[in-house]
């Protein structure tokens, strides 16, 4: 992804020096759904087709995307809208999606080594260079299929989901990994995308955990090094349940 360069004064202990740093770029993009202005997104200016497609799916507006086009800072998405959703006009002039997140039905399973593989793939060269991005990865049938970085953690999820939707991947057989926290809003996005497993290096919230439980999602957080915590639907990690039944620490 494109980066900017900015000068600064760096202080290390008693040492002061002028430096130039790689800096992540953010911009504003207007999103249109079936010709109607929907909202303005603050995002990094790359993979905008995936961003637009993924936003529509993750917000529960549609299940499949027909087409996406980008003109300047305008993203236009065409899709058949879901019949069980409605839009509420916000004071900013954009719209907010009303309605409950979908529930996820999938028999997919993952091993502890699989959890660690997803976690290990989250870190990116962009993150190491800038320290200013979130990242999400998407694994399908055990393979890494895409990684997205952005100034916003929600955008990274939209981008990997958009990639899957535009590529015709079976999202019920996918696992998403994220650097960011998993509150209810993030969990709802994954539920609407039909992805059954979330793995995050960060924490969740009480409402995020409740949302994952209701949606049928396996929520795994604090996945760092050799540790991780399963909050909901541990049946998708059968090796861990078997170790607990056998009393193995």
C-alpha positions as CSV (number, residue, x, y, z in Angstrom):
1,X,0.0,0.0,0.0
2,X,1.1,3.6,-0.6
3,X,2.8,5.4,2.3
4,X,3.7,9.0,2.9
5,X,7.0,10.3,4.4
6,X,7.1,12.8,7.3
7,X,9.9,14.5,9.1
8,X,10.1,14.7,12.9
9,X,12.3,15.1,15.9
10,X,13.0,11.9,17.7
11,X,14.0,11.8,21.4
12,X,15.7,8.7,22.8
13,X,16.8,9.2,26.4
14,X,19.2,12.2,26.2
15,X,19.6,11.9,22.4
16,X,17.7,14.2,20.0
17,X,17.8,13.7,16.2
18,X,15.9,14.8,13.1
19,X,14.3,11.8,11.3
20,X,12.0,10.9,8.4
21,X,9.3,8.3,9.0
22,X,7.1,6.3,6.8
23,X,3.5,7.3,7.6
24,X,0.2,5.7,6.7
25,X,-2.1,7.7,4.4
26,X,-5.8,8.3,5.3
27,X,-8.5,9.8,3.0
28,X,-12.2,10.1,2.8
29,X,-14.3,8.1,0.3
30,X,-18.0,8.4,-0.5
31,X,-19.9,5.1,-0.7
32,X,-22.9,4.7,-3.0
33,X,-25.2,1.7,-2.8
34,X,-27.4,1.1,-5.9
35,X,-26.9,4.7,-6.9
36,X,-27.9,6.2,-3.5
37,X,-25.3,7.9,-1.2
38,X,-24.8,5.7,1.8
39,X,-22.0,7.1,3.9
40,X,-18.4,8.5,3.9
41,X,-15.6,6.2,4.9
42,X,-12.2,7.2,6.4
43,X,-9.8,4.7,5.0
44,X,-6.4,4.0,3.5
45,X,-6.5,4.6,-0.3
46,X,-6.0,1.1,-1.5
47,X,-8.2,-1.9,-2.5
48,X,-11.2,0.4,-2.6
49,X,-13.3,-2.1,-4.6
50,X,-12.8,-4.7,-1.9
51,X,-13.6,-2.0,0.8
52,X,-16.9,-1.1,-0.9
53,X,-18.0,-4.6,-1.5
54,X,-17.0,-5.8,2.0
55,X,-18.8,-2.9,3.7
56,X,-22.1,-3.7,2.0
57,X,-21.9,-7.3,3.0
58,X,-20.5,-6.7,6.5
59,X,-23.2,-4.2,7.3
60,X,-25.8,-6.7,6.3
61,X,-27.1,-4.8,3.3
62,X,-26.6,-7.6,0.8
63,X,-25.3,-11.2,0.7
64,X,-23.7,-11.0,-2.8
65,X,-22.1,-8.3,-4.9
66,X,-23.0,-7.6,-8.5
67,X,-20.4,-4.9,-9.4
68,X,-18.1,-2.3,-7.9
69,X,-16.6,0.7,-9.5
70,X,-14.3,3.5,-8.2
71,X,-14.3,7.0,-9.7
72,X,-11.9,9.4,-7.8
73,X,-13.0,9.2,-4.2
74,X,-16.4,7.7,-5.0
75,X,-17.1,4.0,-4.5
76,X,-20.2,2.6,-6.2
77,X,-21.6,-0.8,-5.3
78,X,-24.5,-2.6,-7.0
79,X,-26.1,-5.5,-5.2
80,X,-29.5,-7.0,-4.5
81,X,-30.5,-5.6,-1.1
82,X,-31.6,-7.9,1.7
83,X,-35.3,-7.6,2.4
84,X,-35.0,-7.7,6.2
85,X,-32.9,-4.5,6.7
86,X,-33.7,-0.8,6.7
87,X,-31.7,2.4,6.6
88,X,-31.9,5.2,9.1
89,X,-30.8,8.7,8.1
90,X,-28.1,10.2,10.3
91,X,-27.5,13.8,11.1
92,X,-24.3,13.7,8.9
93,X,-26.5,13.0,5.9
94,X,-25.4,9.4,5.6
95,X,-27.4,6.3,6.5
96,X,-27.1,3.7,9.4
97,X,-28.1,0.1,8.9
98,X,-30.9,-1.1,11.2
99,X,-31.5,-4.8,12.0
100,X,-30.0,-7.8,13.7
101,X,-26.8,-9.5,12.5
102,X,-27.1,-12.8,10.8
103,X,-26.4,-16.2,12.5
104,X,-23.6,-18.4,11.2
105,X,-24.0,-22.1,10.5
106,X,-20.8,-23.9,9.7
107,X,-19.2,-27.2,10.6
108,X,-15.7,-25.9,10.1
109,X,-13.1,-26.8,12.8
110,X,-9.6,-25.5,13.6
111,X,-6.6,-26.9,15.5
112,X,-4.5,-25.0,18.0
113,X,-1.7,-25.0,15.4
114,X,-4.2,-23.5,12.9
115,X,-5.1,-20.7,15.4
116,X,-1.3,-20.0,15.7
117,X,-0.9,-20.0,11.9
118,X,-3.7,-17.4,11.5
119,X,-2.2,-15.3,14.3
120,X,1.3,-15.4,12.8
121,X,0.0,-14.2,9.4
122,X,-1.6,-11.0,10.8
123,X,1.6,-9.1,11.2
124,X,2.6,-7.2,8.0
125,X,5.6,-5.3,6.6
126,X,3.4,-2.2,6.6
127,X,2.7,-2.5,10.3
128,X,6.4,-3.0,11.0
129,X,7.3,0.1,9.0
130,X,4.6,2.5,10.3
131,X,3.1,1.1,13.5
132,X,0.0,3.0,12.3
133,X,-2.3,0.3,10.8
134,X,-4.6,-2.5,11.7
135,X,-4.4,-5.7,9.7
136,X,-6.9,-8.5,9.0
137,X,-6.2,-11.9,7.2
138,X,-8.5,-14.4,5.7
139,X,-7.8,-18.1,5.6
140,X,-10.0,-20.4,3.5
141,X,-9.7,-24.2,3.9
142,X,-6.5,-23.7,5.8
143,X,-4.7,-21.4,3.3
144,X,-4.0,-17.7,3.6
145,X,-5.9,-16.0,0.7
146,X,-5.6,-12.3,1.5
147,X,-4.2,-9.8,4.0
148,X,-5.4,-6.2,4.3
149,X,-4.0,-3.2,6.2
150,X,-5.8,0.1,6.9
151,X,-6.0,3.0,9.4
152,X,-9.3,1.5,10.6
153,X,-9.7,-2.1,11.9
154,X,-13.3,-2.1,10.5
155,X,-11.9,-1.3,7.1
156,X,-9.4,-4.2,7.2
157,X,-12.3,-6.6,7.8
158,X,-14.4,-5.1,5.0
159,X,-11.4,-5.4,2.6
160,X,-10.8,-9.1,3.2
161,X,-14.5,-9.9,3.1
162,X,-14.9,-7.9,-0.1
163,X,-12.0,-9.9,-1.6
164,X,-13.8,-13.1,-0.7
165,X,-17.1,-11.9,-2.1
166,X,-15.7,-10.7,-5.4
167,X,-13.8,-13.9,-5.8
168,X,-16.7,-16.2,-5.1
169,X,-15.1,-17.8,-2.0
170,X,-17.2,-19.9,0.4
171,X,-17.1,-17.7,3.4
172,X,-18.6,-20.4,5.7
173,X,-15.3,-22.2,5.3
174,X,-13.1,-19.2,6.2
175,X,-11.4,-17.9,9.3
176,X,-10.7,-14.3,9.9
177,X,-7.7,-13.0,11.9
178,X,-7.5,-9.4,13.2
179,X,-5.1,-7.2,15.1
180,X,-7.9,-5.1,16.7
181,X,-10.4,-5.4,19.5
182,X,-13.6,-7.3,18.9
183,X,-16.6,-5.4,20.3
184,X,-20.1,-6.1,19.2
185,X,-19.9,-4.1,16.0
186,X,-16.9,-6.0,14.7
187,X,-18.5,-9.3,15.6
188,X,-21.7,-8.3,13.8
189,X,-19.7,-7.6,10.7
190,X,-18.2,-11.1,10.7
191,X,-21.6,-12.6,11.4
192,X,-23.1,-10.8,8.4
193,X,-20.3,-12.0,6.3
194,X,-21.1,-15.6,7.3
195,X,-17.6,-16.3,8.7
196,X,-17.7,-18.8,11.6
197,X,-14.3,-18.1,13.4
198,X,-12.7,-14.9,14.6
199,X,-9.1,-14.9,15.9
200,X,-7.8,-11.7,17.4
201,X,-4.5,-10.7,19.0
202,X,-6.5,-8.2,21.1
203,X,-9.4,-8.3,23.6
204,X,-13.1,-8.5,23.1
205,X,-15.8,-6.8,25.2
206,X,-18.8,-8.2,27.1
207,X,-21.1,-7.3,24.3
208,X,-18.7,-8.6,21.7
209,X,-18.7,-12.0,23.5
210,X,-22.5,-12.0,23.8
211,X,-22.9,-11.1,20.1
212,X,-20.5,-14.0,19.1
213,X,-22.4,-16.4,21.2
214,X,-25.8,-15.4,19.7
215,X,-24.4,-15.4,16.2
216,X,-22.9,-18.9,16.4
217,X,-19.3,-17.6,16.0
218,X,-16.2,-19.1,17.6
219,X,-14.5,-16.0,19.2
220,X,-10.8,-16.5,20.0
221,X,-8.9,-13.5,21.5
222,X,-5.5,-12.7,23.1
223,X,-3.9,-15.0,20.6
224,X,-0.3,-14.2,21.1
225,X,2.7,-16.6,21.0
226,X,1.5,-20.0,22.5
227,X,-1.6,-18.7,24.2
228,X,-5.2,-17.9,23.2
229,X,-8.6,-17.7,24.9
230,X,-11.7,-19.2,23.4
231,X,-14.8,-17.3,24.6
232,X,-17.6,-18.8,22.5
233,X,-18.5,-22.0,20.6
234,X,-15.4,-24.0,21.5
235,X,-16.8,-27.0,19.7
236,X,-15.0,-25.7,16.6
237,X,-11.6,-26.3,18.4
238,X,-12.2,-30.0,19.3
239,X,-8.6,-30.7,20.3
240,X,-8.9,-28.2,23.1
241,X,-12.2,-29.7,24.4
242,X,-10.7,-33.2,24.3
243,X,-7.7,-32.1,26.3
244,X,-10.1,-30.6,28.9
245,X,-12.1,-33.8,29.0
246,X,-8.9,-35.8,29.6
247,X,-7.7,-33.3,32.3
248,X,-4.6,-32.5,30.3
249,X,-3.2,-29.1,31.3
